[in-house]
């Protein structure tokens, strides 16, 4: 997919994979959990890579980055705010990215929808962020952010206000409502996360794997 990570202004996109979580509820590292013949994080990377110009994987520390099944061209960004949760991960990934825009997803989302992601990339004009909101709440770890968000994110981190959507009031956000999302993803599986053994079992069932 040549140049699919560019909008009409030619702005390239970095793929940012959040992999700093400790997988407490699953009880083991979900990033390397086998899923449909490959580690879960590789499934996520493989889906994001055709739409982006680089892959940045955000981790808690360097040892974690070395333990993940990444390729030489994949970049590793260590959390700048170690206790910053997903908000800190977004800040660290976007800070490390080579491009002005980052497509942020979590490492435990096995059903990313490429047409939806590509559609989202086309909505960046006149916005600082593009965020699906298929229900009452936004999906901030399946979103696009520009570097214009960085100072607003950092202000929240320094104030220990870790709710991701908290900084949305300070930037221009293009939301996608449920109807808009369902045009591409009728079952809203794009936002499915593997957080627990029950989630993993459901994901396997949905994927049709043992």
N, C-alpha and C positions, 0 to 999 in steps of 0.2 A: 504494500500500500504506500506508494511513494507520496511524500508530502502530506499524508493525512493528518499529521500533527501540526498543521499550519492553518490559520484562518485567512481571511481575505487580506489581512495586513502582513501575512507571511511570518507570524510569530510562532516560533517553535515551542514545543511542549516537552517538559521532562516528566517521566513517569516516576512517581514517588510511592514506594511501598512501605507501609508502616509495619515494622516487625520487632518492636521493642517490648511488646507485652510478655508477661511471665506465664501465661496459659494456666493460671491456677485452677480454673474450673474444669478444664480438660484433664489436668493432672500430668501432662507431658507437652513437649514443645509442638504446638500445632503447626508451626511454619514448616516443619519437616515431616509432618504426619503424611504417610502414603495416601494418595488419593488418585484413583483412576490411573495408576501406573507411574505416578511421579509425586515428589514432595509437593505439598499444597502450595508453598510459596512459588515453586516453579510454574505451577498451573496459572497462578495469578500473573507472574511476570510474562509468561508466554501470551497471555491475553492482552496485556497492556503494551507490550513491546511494539507491535505493528502500528500503534497509534502515536508513538512518542519517539523522541530523538535520543534519549538516554534513559537508563534505569538507575534510580537512586534508592537504595534500601536503607531505611533508618533503623538503627539498633541501639540498644542500651549501652553497649561497650564494644571495644574492638574484638574481644574474644568471641562475642556473640556473632559478629560479622564473619569472622574466620570460620565459624562452625556451620554457617549456612551454605547450601549448595548453589553457589553463585558462579557466574562466568567471569573471566578476567575483565571484560568490559563493563561489568556492573560496578557501580560506585557504591561505597558504603559511607553513610553519614552517622556519626555517633551523636546521641542526644546532647544538645547544648544545655538543656534544662532537664537533668536526669529524673526529676520528680514531676515533670510537666505533663504526664499522660499523653493522650493523643494530640492535644493542642501543642505540646512541646515537640512531638514528633513531626507535626506539620511544619512548625517553625524551623526545625533542624533540617528537614528535607528541602524545604523551599530555599533556605539560606545556602545550602550546598549545591543546589541545582544550577546548571549552566545557562538555563533559559529563564525568560521572564514569567513563564507560566508553568505550573505544576499540576499534573493529574494525580490526585492523592487517592489511594485505595488502601485497605487493610490487607495483610498477608493471608487472611483466613476467609476470603470471599470467593468461593469456587465457581460462582455462576455469573461472573461479570459479562455484561452484554455489549459487544463491540459496537453494534449500530447505535445504541443509546449513548455510549461514551463518545462516539464520533459526532453524534448530533449535539451533545453538550459542548464539544470543542468549537462548534460553529456558532455558539451563543456568546462568545467572549467579548464581542465588540461593546463598548460603552459599559463594561462591567469590571469589577475587581475580583468577583468570584461567581461561579456557576454551581448551584447546589440543588439537587433534587429534594422535593418535599412532598412525597406521595401520600402523606397522612398529616397528623397533627404536628409532627416534628420533622425538622430537616435531617438529611443524611450527610453529615459533614465529612465522613471518612469515605465518601464516594463523590468527590467533588473536584472542581478546578479552582485554583487560587493563583492570583498574580502576586508578584513581589511587592506590589503596593499594599498588600495586607500585612507585610512583615512588622512594621512599627506598631500596628494596632494589636497584633498577636502578642508581640513582646511586652507591650504595656500590660496586657491581661496576665501574662505569665509572671511578670514581676510583682503583680498584685495578688498572686496565687488564686486568681479567678480562672479556673481551668475548664469551664464550660465552653466548648468549642464555638457554639453559636453566639456566645457573648459579644464577640467582636464584630458580628455581622452588622450591628447598628452603626458601626463606624465606617463601613465601606459600601460600595455599590454591589448588591447581590442580585443576580438573575436566578430566580427560583423556577423550578419545573414542578408543576402540580401533578396530581395523580394521573389525570387523563393524559397529560403530555408524556409521562413516563410509560404508561401502559401501551401507548402506540408501539413501543419497541419491546417492552418487557411486560406482557399481560399478567404474569403471576408475581411480579415484583421480586423475582429471585435475585436480582442484581445486588440487593442489600442484605442477603442472607449471610450471617457470620457463623463460623464454627467456634462456639465458646464452651461447649459442654459435650460429654459423651452422647447425650441425646441429640444434640445438633449434628454431631458427626454421623450418627446412625441415619438421621434424616437426609443428610447430604448424600450419603452413599446410596440411599434408596432413590432419591431424586435423580442421581446420575446414572442409576441402573448398574452400579458396580457392587461387588460382594463386600 
